[in-house]
Amino acid sequence: MMRSKIGSILLALSLLCACASPVSHLADLPKDMDKPYLLGAGDTLQIVVFGEMDLSGPVKIADNGMLSMPLIGTIPAQGLTVAQLQQQLVKKLDANAVKSPNVTVTITEYRPFFILGEVKNPGSYPYMPNMTVLTAIAVAGGFTPRAAQDSISVTRHYEGKPYELRAFREARVQPGDTVFVFERHF
């Protein structure tokens, strides 16, 4: 009698464990909505130095996070905001070539985000500002019939280290993120 009760309890516990969400052990994706965007490798910028056409034009941040410009060489851009990079360029140009330069930096193309798992068209896609997890899934063709629509993770790099975090549909995606939609288990 006691063995059958224990067996029933163990069976119930194993069924509950099998029903647990694959993301239930992950920490929640933090709210990054009010943080300024940080530049990274793969972002394309339009740099305009007023009155200096030779120093103006499109520039892509290299894989090592550096930006290369005539007269000033390479400078670190990864992890900076647009305003911080603009200040760095003004400082470098003023010291090396152009006195009191007027510099404008804008992002023309963000680095891509990636989406994998149970979506119709997994892969790499161009990032669009204010993109949510649900928008990213829509861009990838939507959920497959096997998708666990509430089991989604986002892998994001913080200070150079990747972290996989549980994401909800309204969570913001950032360039360079990897969104993963898990398969549902029947």
PAROTOR-427822 format. One record per residue (C-alpha): residue in one letter; x negated, y, z; chain. Coordinates in steps of 0.1 Angstrom, whole numbers, plus 5000, padded with zeros to 4 digits. Layout:
N
ATOM	resn	px	py	pz	chain
ATOM	A	X	Y	Z	A
...
This chain:
186
ATOM	resn	px	py	pz	chain
ATOM	M	5000	5000	5000	A
ATOM	M	4972	5024	5010	A
ATOM	R	4952	5015	4979	A
ATOM	S	4981	5023	4955	A
ATOM	K	4986	5057	4972	A
ATOM	I	4949	5065	4968	A
ATOM	G	4950	5053	4932	A
ATOM	S	4980	5075	4925	A
ATOM	I	4963	5105	4940	A
ATOM	L	4931	5099	4921	A
ATOM	L	4951	5095	4889	A
ATOM	A	4970	5127	4895	A
ATOM	L	4938	5146	4902	A
ATOM	S	4921	5133	4871	A
ATOM	L	4952	5143	4850	A
ATOM	L	4950	5178	4866	A
ATOM	C	4913	5181	4858	A
ATOM	A	4919	5170	4822	A
ATOM	C	4946	5198	4819	A
ATOM	A	4922	5225	4832	A
ATOM	S	4914	5251	4807	A
ATOM	P	4879	5249	4792	A
ATOM	V	4874	5286	4802	A
ATOM	S	4887	5283	4838	A
ATOM	H	4851	5281	4852	A
ATOM	L	4839	5312	4833	A
ATOM	A	4839	5347	4848	A
ATOM	D	4862	5373	4832	A
ATOM	L	4848	5396	4805	A
ATOM	P	4844	5430	4822	A
ATOM	K	4862	5461	4810	A
ATOM	D	4837	5479	4788	A
ATOM	M	4862	5503	4773	A
ATOM	D	4848	5535	4789	A
ATOM	K	4811	5527	4784	A
ATOM	P	4794	5544	4755	A
ATOM	Y	4783	5522	4726	A
ATOM	L	4747	5510	4727	A
ATOM	L	4728	5507	4694	A
ATOM	G	4713	5474	4684	A
ATOM	A	4695	5455	4657	A
ATOM	G	4715	5455	4625	A
ATOM	D	4733	5488	4630	A
ATOM	T	4730	5512	4600	A
ATOM	L	4727	5549	4608	A
ATOM	Q	4730	5581	4588	A
ATOM	I	4703	5605	4600	A
ATOM	V	4705	5641	4589	A
ATOM	V	4677	5666	4596	A
ATOM	F	4691	5699	4586	A
ATOM	G	4669	5715	4559	A
ATOM	E	4647	5684	4556	A
ATOM	M	4661	5662	4528	A
ATOM	D	4630	5640	4529	A
ATOM	L	4637	5631	4565	A
ATOM	S	4675	5625	4560	A
ATOM	G	4693	5594	4548	A
ATOM	P	4705	5560	4559	A
ATOM	V	4683	5539	4582	A
ATOM	K	4689	5504	4595	A
ATOM	I	4677	5494	4630	A
ATOM	A	4652	5465	4625	A
ATOM	D	4655	5431	4641	A
ATOM	N	4630	5442	4668	A
ATOM	G	4653	5471	4677	A
ATOM	M	4630	5497	4662	A
ATOM	L	4638	5526	4639	A
ATOM	S	4613	5537	4613	A
ATOM	M	4612	5573	4599	A
ATOM	P	4587	5593	4579	A
ATOM	L	4563	5615	4599	A
ATOM	I	4572	5600	4633	A
ATOM	G	4567	5563	4626	A
ATOM	T	4587	5538	4646	A
ATOM	I	4607	5545	4678	A
ATOM	P	4628	5522	4699	A
ATOM	A	4666	5525	4692	A
ATOM	Q	4681	5493	4707	A
ATOM	G	4699	5500	4739	A
ATOM	L	4703	5537	4733	A
ATOM	T	4735	5557	4728	A
ATOM	V	4737	5577	4696	A
ATOM	A	4732	5609	4717	A
ATOM	Q	4701	5595	4733	A
ATOM	L	4686	5585	4700	A
ATOM	Q	4694	5619	4686	A
ATOM	Q	4675	5635	4715	A
ATOM	Q	4645	5612	4710	A
ATOM	L	4644	5621	4673	A
ATOM	V	4646	5659	4681	A
ATOM	K	4617	5655	4706	A
ATOM	K	4595	5634	4682	A
ATOM	L	4602	5657	4652	A
ATOM	D	4595	5688	4672	A
ATOM	A	4562	5674	4685	A
ATOM	N	4550	5661	4651	A
ATOM	A	4565	5679	4621	A
ATOM	V	4595	5701	4623	A
ATOM	K	4599	5729	4649	A
ATOM	S	4633	5730	4666	A
ATOM	P	4649	5705	4643	A
ATOM	N	4687	5701	4640	A
ATOM	V	4693	5664	4639	A
ATOM	T	4726	5645	4635	A
ATOM	V	4730	5607	4639	A
ATOM	T	4761	5588	4630	A
ATOM	I	4768	5551	4628	A
ATOM	T	4778	5541	4592	A
ATOM	E	4779	5503	4597	A
ATOM	Y	4780	5483	4629	A
ATOM	R	4762	5450	4633	A
ATOM	P	4786	5421	4628	A
ATOM	F	4805	5400	4653	A
ATOM	F	4809	5362	4651	A
ATOM	I	4839	5340	4656	A
ATOM	L	4838	5302	4660	A
ATOM	G	4860	5273	4670	A
ATOM	E	4897	5269	4662	A
ATOM	V	4903	5298	4638	A
ATOM	K	4910	5293	4601	A
ATOM	N	4879	5310	4588	A
ATOM	P	4850	5310	4613	A
ATOM	G	4820	5330	4605	A
ATOM	S	4804	5365	4607	A
ATOM	Y	4826	5396	4601	A
ATOM	P	4820	5433	4601	A
ATOM	Y	4829	5450	4633	A
ATOM	M	4856	5477	4635	A
ATOM	P	4858	5501	4664	A
ATOM	N	4883	5493	4691	A
ATOM	M	4886	5457	4680	A
ATOM	T	4902	5433	4704	A
ATOM	V	4899	5395	4707	A
ATOM	L	4933	5392	4690	A
ATOM	T	4922	5415	4662	A
ATOM	A	4891	5394	4657	A
ATOM	I	4911	5363	4655	A
ATOM	A	4934	5379	4629	A
ATOM	V	4904	5389	4608	A
ATOM	A	4893	5353	4608	A
ATOM	G	4927	5341	4595	A
ATOM	G	4944	5334	4628	A
ATOM	F	4945	5303	4650	A
ATOM	T	4944	5268	4637	A
ATOM	P	4973	5245	4648	A
ATOM	R	4948	5228	4673	A
ATOM	A	4938	5261	4690	A
ATOM	A	4942	5266	4727	A
ATOM	Q	4955	5301	4723	A
ATOM	D	4947	5311	4758	A
ATOM	S	4913	5295	4760	A
ATOM	I	4889	5320	4745	A
ATOM	S	4854	5330	4754	A
ATOM	V	4831	5358	4744	A
ATOM	T	4793	5354	4745	A
ATOM	R	4778	5389	4750	A
ATOM	H	4742	5399	4757	A
ATOM	Y	4735	5419	4788	A
ATOM	E	4699	5431	4793	A
ATOM	G	4687	5406	4767	A
ATOM	K	4704	5376	4782	A
ATOM	P	4735	5358	4767	A
ATOM	Y	4765	5354	4790	A
ATOM	E	4796	5334	4781	A
ATOM	L	4827	5349	4797	A
ATOM	R	4864	5342	4796	A
ATOM	A	4883	5367	4774	A
ATOM	F	4919	5376	4771	A
ATOM	R	4936	5387	4739	A
ATOM	E	4935	5424	4747	A
ATOM	A	4898	5423	4757	A
ATOM	R	4875	5445	4736	A
ATOM	V	4850	5429	4712	A
ATOM	Q	4816	5445	4707	A
ATOM	P	4792	5442	4677	A
ATOM	G	4770	5412	4682	A
ATOM	D	4796	5393	4703	A
ATOM	T	4804	5357	4696	A
ATOM	V	4841	5349	4701	A
ATOM	F	4849	5312	4706	A
ATOM	V	4885	5297	4705	A
ATOM	F	4887	5264	4722	A
ATOM	E	4906	5233	4710	A
ATOM	R	4937	5224	4729	A
ATOM	H	4939	5189	4744	A
ATOM	F	4973	5172	4743	A
